[in-house]
Amino acid sequence: MKQFAPPWLLWSLLVPLALTIIFLVGPVRNVLVVDGGEGAELSRALFLSHAAATDRPAPDPTWLYPMLLAAGFKIFGVSAAFARLLTLISVGALLVALGWILRDALGGPGLLIAGILLFSANGMIGLAAAARPELPAISLALVSVALCSRFSHAPTWKRLSLSGAILACSILIDPTALIIVPAFIVFVFRHLGWESTVRSFLPWSVGFLAAFAIPVVLASLNPNRWPHSLVDAAGNSRRLNELLANPGLILAAILGAICLIRKKAPAPLLFAAVWLATAMFAAGAAHFRSGPDIIHFYIPLAVLGATGFVAAARRAGRVFPGGSPGGSSLDGDKINQDRSDGLCALAAITIFALWVGFAVPDFVANLTRLDHLRLASRDELCLSIREHAAATRWCYTRYPEYAFAGGVVIPPDLAATASSPSLDAVRQYHPEQMLLDETVELQNPRWAAWTTNQYVLVDRDGDKELWISRRLQPRPIQSAHELLQRLGL
């Protein structure tokens, strides 16, 4: 009887299945924002789905993700749920690709442990639910590697060119996917040797260049594109703190690294080790943004951690009744082996205790946070924005998630100025709606004078104030005299 699915695939799909249940049962798909950066991605895609051809900026090096979202918005309707579901699908693709690469090195239970270590790590449950490009990008990169990981015979030119094209797409989604390339090269070389690796490079590079060259050339010819920064100089300390919040994962990865050093490393584990080393080098060069790029540490750490935990657990099994029989209790080799097995048992118990003590509470806390996030359908500011959306062409705000939930578009020029507001740029567009920060824009006398002259305050939530152009004849939230007194004008 033919088996329905290979065991490694079933083990790999258990974690994505659990995350899917969380997504469907909880309110995640309808919340205003899961992660602080997803508002910009959603707003960017909303602009592309609404813009006419003459309004579109040229593709930039990260054009593919917002274009995919924009296409989905046109087919399924504008909703953050679609973008978050796309991230969840990429989680499944990521773990299936990892399972294909590691199936012989870890086995089914090891693949499940790797998935558990990965998505119980600090902050990963939020990334798995957020409309962000990092997980889709790295999942495609791993699919590219998986296409070249069957080495019973050399990969065909079709498989190699497809692998190159998929890796190019992952880089177009998020450029940090390039970090996987050194590990990819070492992985292929370990199996094929230099001669076959060099021969494989030509068809692989043809697929890569064919998928990558056109948008890069278009981006270089037209400067009208969204800015994209890979550098966050303040991110290194925050990233280190995130890593140190996972002591169980780190201890397990150290054991996995010891297994690599003491034995001839299987190619998949060497792949994870080189990936981790490249991520550490890139972090030292400040080429990572803080937050989402932590996955380039977590994924190889999870692979090495699963290796270390499985190896320790197997050795620990000899300590307990039913373990493999040994020689005489006076045998020196037996005594040393018993000590080694006892240390492995202690290490396995310590890893599990650290995981339960640190990862599980953090995972539960993040689930609780997701369950209590503000719903876009019930937020007063979003409802006020949507009330005037039909008459709105442009919006300006430093909070793009509100604009997206309200169904109004932020033009790229104003999205670029949101981090450092430029009144001149905003005046050129004269947007019908502005969601301003009382402590930022309205602290500037020029901003305050122009705003109160041209707009009406219609809603407020803390420091956030929604102003609607007088052309739309909105109903004010308070009298002009009270407003001028509060602004000190």
C-alpha positions in Angstrom: 0.0 0.0 0.0 1.4 3.4 -1.0 2.1 5.7 1.9 0.1 8.9 1.8 2.9 11.2 2.8 6.5 10.7 4.0 6.9 10.8 7.8 9.3 13.8 7.7 6.5 15.9 6.0 3.9 15.0 8.6 6.3 15.9 11.4 7.2 19.2 9.7 3.5 20.2 9.3 2.6 19.9 12.9 3.8 23.3 14.0 2.2 25.2 11.0 -1.1 23.3 11.7 -1.0 24.6 15.3 -0.3 28.1 14.2 -3.1 27.9 11.7 -5.5 26.9 14.4 -4.4 29.9 16.5 -4.8 32.2 13.5 -8.4 30.9 12.7 -9.6 30.8 16.3 -8.1 34.0 17.6 -8.7 37.6 16.5 -5.2 38.0 14.9 -6.5 38.4 11.3 -8.7 41.4 12.3 -6.5 43.4 14.7 -5.2 46.8 13.8 -1.5 45.9 13.9 0.4 42.8 15.0 3.9 44.2 14.4 5.0 47.8 14.3 6.3 47.6 10.8 3.4 45.9 9.0 1.4 49.1 8.7 3.9 50.5 6.2 3.9 47.3 4.1 0.1 47.2 4.0 -0.2 50.9 3.2 2.4 50.5 0.4 0.4 47.6 -1.1 -2.9 49.6 -0.8 -1.3 52.4 -2.8 -0.3 50.0 -5.6 -3.7 48.4 -5.7 -5.4 51.8 -6.1 -2.8 53.7 -8.2 -3.2 54.3 -11.9 -0.2 53.5 -14.1 1.0 57.1 -14.1 1.0 57.2 -10.3 3.2 54.1 -9.8 6.8 54.6 -8.8 9.4 52.4 -10.4 10.0 49.0 -8.8 12.6 49.1 -6.1 14.8 46.3 -4.8 11.9 45.2 -2.5 9.0 45.5 -5.0 7.7 41.9 -5.1 6.1 41.7 -1.7 3.8 44.8 -2.0 3.0 43.8 -5.6 1.8 40.4 -4.3 -0.3 42.0 -1.6 -1.7 44.5 -4.1 -2.7 41.7 -6.5 -4.3 39.8 -3.6 -6.2 42.9 -2.6 -7.6 43.2 -6.1 -8.7 39.6 -6.1 -9.9 39.0 -2.5 -10.5 42.5 -1.3 -8.5 44.8 0.8 -7.9 43.1 4.1 -4.9 42.6 6.5 -6.1 39.0 6.9 -5.0 38.1 3.4 -1.5 39.5 4.1 -1.2 37.7 7.4 -2.4 34.5 5.9 0.3 34.8 3.3 2.9 35.0 6.1 1.3 31.9 7.7 1.5 30.0 4.4 5.2 31.0 4.2 5.7 29.5 7.7 4.5 26.1 6.3 6.7 26.4 3.3 9.7 27.3 5.5 9.3 24.2 7.7 8.5 21.9 4.8 11.7 23.1 3.0 13.7 22.7 6.2 12.2 19.2 6.6 13.3 18.2 3.1 16.8 19.5 3.7 17.2 18.0 7.2 15.1 14.8 6.9 18.2 12.5 7.0 20.1 14.5 9.5 17.4 15.0 12.2 14.6 12.6 11.4 10.9 13.2 12.1 10.9 14.0 15.8 14.0 16.2 15.3 12.2 18.2 12.7 9.3 18.7 15.1 11.7 19.8 17.9 13.3 22.3 15.5 9.9 23.8 14.6 9.0 24.1 18.3 12.3 25.7 19.2 12.0 28.1 16.4 8.4 29.4 16.9 8.5 29.4 20.6 11.5 31.7 20.5 11.1 35.2 21.8 9.0 37.3 19.3 8.5 34.6 16.7 4.8 34.0 17.2 4.2 37.7 16.4 6.4 37.5 13.2 4.4 34.4 12.1 1.2 36.4 12.2 2.4 39.8 10.9 2.1 41.1 7.4 5.9 41.5 7.0 8.2 40.4 4.1 10.9 38.7 6.2 9.3 35.2 6.7 8.1 35.0 3.1 11.5 35.9 1.9 13.5 33.4 3.9 10.9 30.6 3.2 11.5 31.1 -0.5 15.2 31.1 0.1 15.0 27.8 1.8 12.8 26.4 -1.0 15.6 27.4 -3.3 18.1 25.4 -1.2 15.7 22.4 -1.0 15.5 22.2 -4.8 19.2 21.5 -4.8 19.3 19.1 -1.8 18.7 15.8 -3.5 22.1 14.5 -4.2 21.6 10.9 -5.2 22.4 12.4 -8.6 23.4 15.9 -9.7 20.6 18.4 -10.0 19.2 18.9 -13.5 19.6 22.3 -15.2 15.9 22.9 -14.9 16.0 22.4 -11.2 19.1 24.6 -10.9 17.6 27.4 -12.9 14.4 27.3 -10.9 16.4 27.4 -7.7 18.2 30.5 -8.9 15.0 32.2 -9.9 13.3 31.5 -6.5 16.3 32.8 -4.6 16.2 36.0 -6.7 12.5 36.4 -5.8 13.3 36.0 -2.1 15.8 38.8 -2.4 13.3 41.0 -4.2 11.0 40.4 -1.3 13.6 41.2 1.4 17.3 41.7 0.5 18.6 40.1 3.8 17.8 36.7 2.2 21.2 37.1 0.6 22.6 36.0 4.0 21.8 32.4 3.1 24.0 32.4 0.0 27.4 31.4 1.7 25.7 28.6 3.5 24.0 27.5 0.2 27.4 27.4 -1.5 29.0 25.3 1.3 26.0 23.0 1.3 26.2 22.2 -2.4 30.0 22.0 -2.4 30.0 19.5 0.5 27.9 17.1 -1.7 29.2 17.7 -5.2 32.7 19.0 -4.9 34.2 22.0 -6.6 34.0 20.7 -10.2 30.3 19.9 -10.1 29.5 23.0 -8.1 31.1 25.2 -10.7 29.3 23.4 -13.5 26.0 23.9 -11.6 26.6 27.6 -11.3 25.9 28.5 -14.9 22.2 27.2 -15.1 21.6 28.4 -11.6 22.9 31.9 -12.3 20.8 32.1 -15.5 17.6 31.6 -13.5 18.8 34.0 -10.9 19.6 36.8 -13.3 16.5 36.3 -15.3 14.3 36.8 -12.2 16.4 39.6 -10.7 17.8 41.8 -13.4 14.6 43.5 -14.8 13.3 45.2 -11.7 16.8 46.2 -10.6 17.4 47.9 -13.9 14.0 49.6 -13.8 14.7 50.8 -10.3 18.1 52.3 -11.3 16.5 54.2 -14.2 13.8 55.9 -12.2 14.6 57.5 -8.8 10.9 57.8 -7.9 10.7 54.7 -5.6 10.2 54.0 -1.9 13.2 54.2 0.4 14.4 50.9 2.0 17.0 50.8 4.7 18.8 47.7 5.9 20.7 49.5 8.6 19.6 50.1 12.2 22.7 51.0 14.2 20.7 50.8 17.5 19.5 47.3 16.6 22.5 45.2 17.8 21.9 45.6 21.5 18.2 44.9 21.1 18.9 41.9 19.0 21.4 40.5 21.6 18.8 41.0 24.3 16.3 39.0 22.2 18.8 36.1 21.8 19.6 36.0 25.5 15.9 35.7 26.3 16.1 32.1 24.9 18.7 30.3 27.1 17.3 26.9 26.4 17.6 27.4 22.6 21.2 28.7 23.0 22.3 25.8 25.3 20.8 23.3 22.9 22.5 25.0 19.9 25.9 24.8 21.8 25.4 21.1 22.2 24.6 20.9 18.5 27.8 22.8 17.7 29.8 20.3 19.8 28.2 17.5 17.8 29.4 19.2 14.7 32.9 19.6 15.9 33.4 16.1 17.4 32.0 14.3 14.3 32.1 14.8 10.6 29.3 17.3 10.2 26.4 16.3 7.9 25.9 18.8 5.2 22.5 20.2 6.4 24.0 20.9 9.9 27.1 22.5 8.3 24.6 24.6 6.3 23.0 25.8 9.5 26.4 26.6 11.1 27.6 28.7 8.1 24.3 30.5 8.0 24.6 31.4 11.7 28.2 32.6 11.2 27.2 34.8 8.3 24.3 36.3 10.3 26.7 37.1 13.1 29.1 38.8 10.7 26.3 40.8 9.1 25.0 41.8 12.5 28.5 43.0 13.4 28.6 45.1 10.2 25.2 46.6 11.2 23.5 45.4 8.1 20.5 44.1 10.0 17.4 45.9 11.1 16.4 45.2 14.6 13.5 42.9 15.3 12.4 40.8 12.2 15.9 39.9 11.0 16.4 37.9 14.2 15.0 35.0 12.2 18.4 34.7 10.6 19.7 33.8 14.0 16.7 31.8 15.2 16.5 29.4 12.3 20.1 28.0 12.3 20.0 28.1 16.1 16.8 25.9 16.1 18.4 23.4 13.7 21.6 23.1 15.8 19.4 23.1 19.0 17.3 20.3 17.7 20.5 18.4 16.8 21.9 18.9 20.3 18.8 18.1 22.2 18.1 14.9 20.2 21.7 13.7 20.7 21.6 14.5 24.4 18.3 12.8 24.8 19.5 9.6 23.1 22.6 9.4 25.2 20.5 10.2 28.3 18.3 7.2 27.5 21.1 4.9 28.5 21.1 6.2 32.1 17.5 5.1 32.8 16.3 1.6 33.2 15.9 -0.2 29.9 19.0 1.5 28.5 21.7 -0.4 26.6 23.6 -2.8 28.9 27.2 -2.1 29.6 30.2 -4.0 30.9 31.5 -4.5 34.4 31.1 -1.6 36.8 34.9 -1.7 37.3 35.5 -1.2 33.5 37.2 2.3 33.1 35.7 2.8 29.7 32.3 2.0 31.1 32.7 4.4 34.0 33.7 7.2 31.6 30.8 6.4 29.3 28.4 6.4 32.2 29.7 9.8 33.2 29.2 11.1 29.7 25.7 9.7 29.5 24.9 11.3 32.9 26.1 14.7 31.7 24.0 14.3 28.6 21.0 13.5 30.7 21.6 16.5 32.8 22.0 18.7 29.7 18.8 17.4 28.2 16.9 18.0 31.5 18.4 21.5 31.7 17.5 22.4 28.2 13.9 21.3 28.8 13.7 23.2 32.1 15.0 26.4 30.5 12.6 26.0 27.6 9.7 25.6 30.0 10.9 28.4 32.2 11.6 31.0 29.6 10.2 30.1 26.1 6.8 28.8 27.3 5.9 31.8 29.4 7.0 34.2 26.7 5.0 32.2 24.1 1.9 32.3 26.3 2.4 36.1 27.0 2.7 36.8 23.3 -0.5 34.8 22.6 -2.3 36.8 25.3 -1.0 40.0 23.7 -2.3 39.0 20.3 -5.6 38.1 21.8 -6.0 41.6 23.4 -4.8 43.7 20.5 -7.1 46.5 19.3 -9.5 45.4 16.5 -9.6 47.6 13.5 -13.3 47.2 13.1 -13.9 48.7 16.6 -11.3 51.4 16.7 -12.9 54.9 16.8 -10.1 56.6 14.8 -10.3 53.9 12.1 -14.1 54.3 11.9 -13.7 58.1 11.6 -11.2 57.7 8.8 -13.4 55.3 7.0 -16.4 57.7 7.3 -14.6 60.2 5.1 -12.7 57.7 2.9 -15.0 58.0 -0.1 -14.1 61.7 -0.5 -10.4 61.2 0.3 -7.7 60.9 -2.4 -4.6 61.3 -0.1 -3.8 60.9 3.5 -0.8 61.9 5.6 0.1 60.1 8.9 3.0 58.7 10.8 0.7 55.7 11.7 0.1 54.0 8.3 -1.8 51.1 10.0 -4.7 53.5 10.7 -4.7 54.7 7.2 -4.8 51.2 5.8 -7.6 50.1 8.2 -9.5 53.2 7.2 -9.1 52.5 3.5 -7.2 55.7 2.6 -4.0 55.9 0.6 -0.7 57.5 1.6 1.4 58.6 -1.4 5.0 57.4 -1.4 6.3 61.0 -1.0 4.4 61.5 2.2 5.3 58.0 3.5 8.9 58.9 3.1 8.5 62.1 5.1 6.5 60.5 7.9 9.7 59.7 10.0 10.8 63.4 9.7 7.6 65.4 8.8 8.0 68.0 6.0 5.3 70.6 5.9 6.2 71.6 2.4 5.8 68.1 1.0 2.4 67.7 2.8 1.2 71.1 1.5 1.9 70.0 -2.1 -0.5 67.1 -1.8 -2.9 68.9 0.5 -4.3 65.6 1.7 -8.0 65.4 2.7 -7.1 63.6 5.9 -4.2 63.9 8.3 -3.7 61.8 11.4 -1.2 63.8 13.4 0.8 63.4 16.6 0.2 66.1 19.1 3.8 65.8 20.4 5.4 65.9 16.9 3.7 67.9 14.1 1.5 70.1 16.2 4.4 71.1 18.4 5.7 73.0 15.3 4.0 76.5 15.1 4.0 76.4 11.3 2.4 73.0 11.3 -0.2 74.0 13.9 -1.1 77.3 12.1 -1.5 75.7 8.7 -3.5 72.7 10.1 -5.9 74.8 12.1 -6.5 77.1 9.1 -7.1 74.3 6.5 -8.5 71.4 8.6 -11.0 70.5 11.3 -10.2 68.3 14.2 -12.8 65.5 14.2 -11.4 62.8 16.5 -8.7 62.1 19.0 -7.1 59.1 20.7 -4.4 60.0 23.2 -1.7 62.0 21.3 -3.2 61.0 17.9 -5.5 63.6 16.3 -7.5 63.2 13.1 -7.9 66.3 11.0 -10.2 66.5 8.0 -9.9 69.1 5.2 -12.5 71.9 5.5 -13.4 71.1 1.8 -15.2 68.0 3.1 -17.2 70.1 5.6 -16.6 67.7 8.6 -18.2 68.1 12.0 -15.6 69.5 14.5 -14.8 67.8 17.8 -14.7 71.1 19.7 -14.9 74.8 19.1 -12.1 76.7 17.3 -11.6 79.0 20.4 -10.9 76.0 22.7 -8.6 74.4 20.1 -6.6 77.6 19.6 -6.2 78.0 23.3 -5.0 74.4 23.7 -2.4 74.9 20.9 -1.2 78.2 22.4 -2.1 80.2 19.2 
